[in-house]
Amino acid sequence: MMAFALAGVPNAVATCGTALADEHFLTLKNLARKVVLAYDADGAGQAAAERCYQWEQRYEVQFQVADLEAGRDPADVWRSDPQALVSSVKGATPFLEFRIERLLAASDLSTFEGRALAGERAAAMIVEHPSDLVRDQYVMRLADRLDISPDRLRAAVTTARTRPHTEPARGSQPPTAAVVDRRELDALRWAVQAPELMSGRLHANLFADPIAREAFDALTSWPWHECLEKASPQVAALLQRLAVEEPDEGVEADERVVRVVVNLVEASSRRLQASMLRENNPRVSEVKSLLDALANARADEHWNAAGTLGRAIGNVDHRVDGTARGT
């Protein structure tokens, strides 16, 4: 939210660690008719598709997505290029269009097989939209992009519609392109590239994403070469990608490790806070106070203080010991 304000986009709000819900739109509908999602949109796309379209109809809002680089949040973009953050909002696209464009960008469109597979996966996304007219417009646009007959794509959409509702949509992401929270990726990257610096700083419960948690479990269970052999293909692909990514420059390794762990602990602690709110836990105010102090320490780059606050959150309630563990 601060990044948007500093970039000159003042009408920004934060969900404060909780998922988007009807309660948010009950308020937002009175303030704006267009809502731009500007956080982990890839992950949100898989979980919120149906709700997104329901919100558009129920609250009469237009739901769009800022085209942020995958794995980067607004603060990251603002630090490197404030104008790019503004442009991502001005160029926001409808939710379905964003998902399809990301799918096509990750697909091999140079072969017949690649285009056919992309068409099938896009059909599984298109079928989720409640409007026949909107679905058909996307079918025609996609047919032109993939050089496939519109009638064949319409048939693919119809086939996707007849699948049982409980069946997951067929791979909106290629199996090797797991989309994981940036903070969890940062922690895993350091665990892969500098395990001696991360030793004892991480716990499986800090990872909310199942792929990230499986990757962490693999790293702590087997030597590196066995990780790649025994882990699932998706996890192995993620670990291989992290192993060759360029490390961050300009910050001492020890300080960077503390930053990475503090950011991960803060995310885990906000999930803890949301859980305590749902359970009406009387100690939630204490967690909120510690989280606010942690966020302030992080913003001021007082990383040692932030680490101490993270450990304090983990000690608030014995039931959550380990959930906010780290640093």
C-alpha positions as CSV (number, residue, x, y, z in Angstrom):
1,M,0.0,0.0,0.0
2,M,2.9,2.4,0.8
3,A,4.6,1.5,-2.5
4,F,1.5,2.6,-4.4
5,A,1.2,5.8,-2.4
6,L,4.8,6.7,-3.1
7,A,4.4,5.9,-6.8
8,G,1.4,8.3,-7.0
9,V,-1.4,5.7,-6.9
10,P,-3.1,6.7,-3.6
11,N,-6.3,4.7,-3.9
12,A,-4.8,1.5,-2.7
13,V,-5.9,-0.8,0.2
14,A,-4.4,-3.9,1.7
15,T,-6.1,-7.0,2.9
16,C,-3.6,-7.3,5.8
17,G,-2.6,-10.9,5.3
18,T,-6.1,-12.4,4.7
19,A,-7.6,-13.7,1.5
20,L,-10.1,-11.6,-0.5
21,A,-13.6,-12.2,0.9
22,D,-17.1,-10.9,0.5
23,E,-16.6,-8.6,3.4
24,H,-14.0,-6.7,1.5
25,F,-16.3,-6.1,-1.5
26,L,-19.2,-5.0,0.7
27,T,-17.0,-2.0,1.5
28,L,-15.2,-1.6,-1.8
29,K,-18.4,-1.5,-3.9
30,N,-19.2,1.8,-2.2
31,L,-15.8,3.3,-3.1
32,A,-15.1,2.1,-6.6
33,R,-16.5,0.1,-9.5
34,K,-13.2,-1.2,-10.7
35,V,-11.0,-3.2,-8.4
36,V,-7.4,-4.0,-9.5
37,L,-5.8,-7.0,-7.9
38,A,-2.1,-6.3,-7.3
39,Y,-0.6,-9.2,-5.4
40,D,0.2,-12.8,-6.0
41,A,-2.2,-12.9,-8.9
42,D,-1.1,-16.2,-10.4
43,G,-1.8,-18.1,-7.2
44,A,-5.0,-16.2,-6.6
45,G,-6.1,-17.1,-10.1
46,Q,-6.3,-20.8,-9.4
47,A,-8.2,-20.4,-6.1
48,A,-10.5,-17.4,-6.7
49,A,-11.8,-17.8,-10.2
50,E,-15.3,-18.7,-9.3
51,R,-15.5,-16.2,-6.5
52,C,-14.2,-13.5,-8.8
53,Y,-17.0,-13.8,-11.2
54,Q,-19.5,-14.1,-8.4
55,W,-18.2,-10.8,-6.9
56,E,-18.5,-9.1,-10.3
57,Q,-22.1,-10.0,-10.6
58,R,-23.2,-9.7,-7.0
59,Y,-21.4,-6.4,-6.2
60,E,-21.4,-4.9,-9.7
61,V,-17.7,-4.3,-9.7
62,Q,-15.2,-4.9,-12.5
63,F,-12.4,-7.2,-11.4
64,Q,-9.0,-6.7,-13.1
65,V,-5.4,-7.8,-12.5
66,A,-2.2,-5.6,-12.5
67,D,0.4,-7.3,-14.7
68,L,3.2,-7.6,-12.1
69,E,6.1,-9.8,-12.9
70,A,5.4,-13.3,-11.5
71,G,6.8,-13.7,-8.0
72,R,7.2,-9.9,-7.3
73,D,5.0,-7.8,-5.2
74,P,4.3,-4.0,-5.5
75,A,7.1,-3.1,-3.1
76,D,9.6,-4.9,-5.2
77,V,8.5,-3.2,-8.4
78,W,8.4,0.2,-6.8
79,R,12.0,-0.1,-5.6
80,S,13.3,-0.9,-9.1
81,D,10.9,1.2,-11.2
82,P,8.1,3.2,-9.7
83,Q,6.7,4.1,-13.1
84,A,6.3,0.4,-13.9
85,L,4.1,0.0,-10.9
86,V,1.9,2.8,-12.1
87,S,1.8,1.3,-15.6
88,S,0.8,-2.1,-14.2
89,V,-2.3,-0.5,-12.7
90,K,-3.2,1.6,-15.7
91,G,-2.7,-1.4,-18.0
92,A,-4.6,-3.9,-15.8
93,T,-6.6,-6.4,-17.7
94,P,-9.8,-8.4,-16.9
95,F,-9.2,-11.4,-14.7
96,L,-9.8,-14.1,-17.3
97,E,-7.6,-12.3,-19.9
98,F,-4.8,-12.0,-17.4
99,R,-4.9,-15.8,-16.7
100,I,-5.0,-16.7,-20.4
101,E,-2.1,-14.4,-21.3
102,R,0.0,-15.9,-18.5
103,L,-0.9,-19.4,-19.7
104,L,0.1,-18.6,-23.3
105,A,3.3,-16.9,-22.3
106,A,4.3,-20.1,-20.4
107,S,3.3,-22.4,-23.3
108,D,5.1,-23.7,-26.4
109,L,3.2,-22.2,-29.2
110,S,5.7,-23.2,-31.9
111,T,4.3,-26.7,-32.4
112,F,0.9,-28.1,-33.2
113,E,1.0,-30.1,-30.0
114,G,1.9,-27.1,-27.9
115,R,-0.9,-25.0,-29.3
116,A,-3.4,-27.8,-28.8
117,L,-2.4,-28.2,-25.2
118,A,-2.6,-24.5,-24.6
119,G,-6.1,-24.5,-26.2
120,E,-7.3,-27.3,-23.9
121,R,-5.9,-25.5,-20.8
122,A,-7.4,-22.2,-21.8
123,A,-10.8,-23.8,-22.5
124,A,-10.8,-25.0,-18.8
125,M,-10.3,-21.4,-17.8
126,I,-12.9,-19.9,-20.2
127,V,-15.6,-22.3,-19.1
128,E,-15.5,-20.8,-15.6
129,H,-16.9,-17.4,-16.8
130,P,-20.6,-17.2,-16.3
131,S,-21.4,-15.2,-19.5
132,D,-21.9,-17.0,-22.8
133,L,-21.1,-13.9,-24.8
134,V,-17.8,-13.3,-22.9
135,R,-16.8,-16.9,-23.3
136,D,-17.4,-16.8,-27.0
137,Q,-15.3,-13.6,-27.4
138,Y,-12.4,-15.3,-25.7
139,V,-12.9,-18.4,-27.9
140,M,-12.7,-16.3,-31.1
141,R,-9.6,-14.4,-29.9
142,L,-7.9,-17.5,-28.7
143,A,-8.7,-19.3,-32.0
144,D,-6.8,-16.6,-33.9
145,R,-3.8,-16.7,-31.5
146,L,-3.5,-20.5,-31.7
147,D,-4.5,-20.9,-35.3
148,I,-7.3,-23.4,-34.3
149,S,-10.8,-23.4,-35.6
150,P,-13.2,-21.5,-33.3
151,D,-15.7,-24.4,-33.6
152,R,-13.0,-26.8,-32.3
153,L,-12.3,-24.5,-29.3
154,R,-16.0,-24.1,-28.6
155,A,-16.2,-27.9,-28.5
156,A,-13.2,-27.9,-26.0
157,V,-15.0,-25.4,-23.8
158,T,-18.2,-27.6,-23.9
159,T,-16.2,-30.6,-23.0
160,A,-14.6,-28.8,-20.1
161,R,-18.0,-27.7,-18.9
162,T,-19.2,-31.4,-18.7
163,R,-16.4,-32.5,-16.4
164,P,-17.4,-33.0,-12.8
165,H,-17.2,-29.8,-10.8
166,T,-14.8,-31.4,-8.3
167,E,-12.3,-32.2,-11.0
168,P,-9.5,-29.6,-11.0
169,A,-9.1,-27.6,-14.2
170,R,-6.4,-29.2,-16.3
171,G,-3.1,-27.4,-15.5
172,S,-3.6,-23.7,-15.8
173,Q,0.1,-23.8,-15.3
174,P,2.5,-26.2,-16.9
175,P,3.5,-28.8,-14.3
176,T,7.1,-27.5,-14.1
177,A,6.1,-23.8,-13.6
178,A,4.9,-23.8,-10.0
179,V,3.8,-20.4,-8.8
180,V,4.9,-20.0,-5.2
181,D,4.8,-17.0,-2.9
182,R,7.8,-14.8,-3.5
183,R,8.8,-14.8,0.2
184,E,8.8,-18.6,0.3
185,L,10.8,-18.8,-2.9
186,D,13.4,-16.4,-1.4
187,A,13.8,-18.7,1.6
188,L,14.0,-21.8,-0.5
189,R,16.6,-20.2,-2.8
190,W,18.8,-19.4,0.1
191,A,18.3,-22.9,1.6
192,V,19.5,-24.3,-1.7
193,Q,22.4,-21.9,-2.4
194,A,23.6,-21.3,1.1
195,P,22.4,-24.1,3.4
196,E,25.0,-23.3,6.0
197,L,23.5,-19.8,6.5
198,M,19.9,-21.0,6.7
199,S,20.5,-24.0,9.0
200,G,18.2,-23.8,12.0
201,R,16.4,-20.7,10.8
202,L,13.5,-22.4,8.9
203,H,10.6,-24.7,9.8
204,A,8.2,-26.5,7.5
205,N,5.2,-24.7,9.1
206,L,6.5,-21.4,7.7
207,F,5.6,-22.6,4.2
208,A,1.9,-22.3,3.3
209,D,2.3,-23.4,-0.3
210,P,2.3,-27.2,-0.5
211,I,4.9,-27.2,-3.3
212,A,7.2,-25.0,-1.2
213,R,6.7,-27.1,1.9
214,E,7.4,-30.3,-0.1
215,A,10.5,-28.7,-1.4
216,F,11.7,-27.7,2.1
217,D,10.9,-31.2,3.4
218,A,13.0,-32.7,0.5
219,L,15.9,-30.4,1.3
220,T,15.9,-31.4,5.0
221,S,15.4,-35.1,4.3
222,W,18.0,-35.9,1.6
223,P,21.3,-34.8,0.1
224,W,21.0,-32.5,-2.9
225,H,21.4,-35.1,-5.6
226,E,18.8,-37.4,-3.9
227,C,16.4,-34.5,-3.6
228,L,16.2,-34.2,-7.4
229,E,15.8,-37.9,-7.8
230,K,13.2,-38.6,-5.1
231,A,11.1,-35.4,-5.1
232,S,8.1,-35.0,-7.4
233,P,8.8,-33.6,-10.9
234,Q,7.3,-30.3,-10.0
235,V,9.4,-29.9,-6.8
236,A,12.5,-31.1,-8.6
237,A,12.0,-28.5,-11.4
238,L,11.5,-25.8,-8.8
239,L,14.7,-26.7,-6.9
240,Q,16.7,-26.8,-10.1
241,R,15.4,-23.4,-11.1
242,L,16.3,-21.9,-7.6
243,A,19.8,-23.5,-7.8
244,V,20.7,-21.4,-10.9
245,E,19.0,-18.2,-10.1
246,E,21.3,-15.2,-9.6
247,P,21.8,-14.2,-5.9
248,D,20.8,-10.8,-4.7
249,E,23.6,-8.2,-5.0
250,G,24.4,-5.2,-2.9
251,V,23.6,-6.7,0.5
252,E,25.8,-8.8,2.8
253,A,24.7,-12.4,2.8
254,D,24.1,-12.6,6.6
255,E,21.9,-9.5,6.5
256,R,20.0,-10.7,3.5
257,V,19.3,-14.1,5.2
258,V,17.8,-12.3,8.1
259,R,15.6,-10.2,5.8
260,V,14.4,-13.3,4.0
261,V,13.5,-15.1,7.2
262,V,11.8,-12.1,8.7
263,N,9.7,-11.6,5.6
264,L,8.7,-15.3,5.7
265,V,7.9,-15.2,9.4
266,E,5.8,-12.1,9.0
267,A,3.7,-13.8,6.3
268,S,3.3,-16.9,8.5
269,S,2.4,-14.7,11.5
270,R,-0.3,-12.9,9.5
271,R,-1.9,-16.3,8.7
272,L,-1.7,-17.0,12.4
273,Q,-3.5,-13.7,13.2
274,A,-6.2,-14.5,10.7
275,S,-6.7,-18.0,12.3
276,M,-6.9,-16.5,15.8
277,L,-9.4,-14.0,14.6
278,R,-11.6,-16.8,13.2
279,E,-11.3,-18.7,16.5
280,N,-11.9,-15.5,18.6
281,N,-8.7,-16.2,20.4
282,P,-8.3,-13.5,23.2
283,R,-4.6,-13.1,22.5
284,V,-5.0,-12.0,18.9
285,S,-4.6,-8.3,20.0
286,E,-1.1,-9.2,21.3
287,V,-0.2,-10.8,18.0
288,K,-1.5,-7.8,16.1
289,S,0.6,-5.5,18.3
290,L,3.7,-7.6,17.7
291,L,3.0,-7.8,14.0
292,D,2.6,-4.0,13.7
293,A,5.9,-3.6,15.6
294,L,7.6,-6.2,13.3
295,A,6.3,-4.4,10.2
296,N,7.6,-1.1,11.4
297,A,11.0,-2.6,12.3
298,R,11.2,-4.2,8.8
299,A,10.2,-0.9,7.1
300,D,13.0,0.9,9.1
301,E,15.4,-2.0,8.2
302,H,16.0,-2.8,11.9
303,W,16.3,-6.5,11.0
304,N,17.6,-7.8,14.3
305,A,14.7,-6.2,16.1
306,A,12.3,-7.6,13.5
307,G,13.8,-11.1,14.2
308,T,13.3,-10.8,17.9
309,L,9.6,-9.7,17.4
310,G,9.1,-12.7,15.1
311,R,10.3,-15.1,17.8
312,A,8.0,-13.3,20.3
313,I,5.0,-13.9,18.1
314,G,5.8,-17.7,18.0
315,N,5.7,-17.7,21.8
316,V,2.3,-16.1,22.2
317,D,0.4,-19.3,22.3
318,H,1.7,-22.8,22.7
319,R,-0.8,-24.0,20.1
320,V,0.9,-22.1,17.4
321,D,4.4,-22.9,18.3
322,G,6.3,-23.4,15.1
323,T,3.8,-21.6,12.9
324,A,5.7,-18.3,13.3
325,R,9.0,-20.0,13.9
326,G,12.2,-18.7,12.4
327,T,15.0,-16.1,12.5
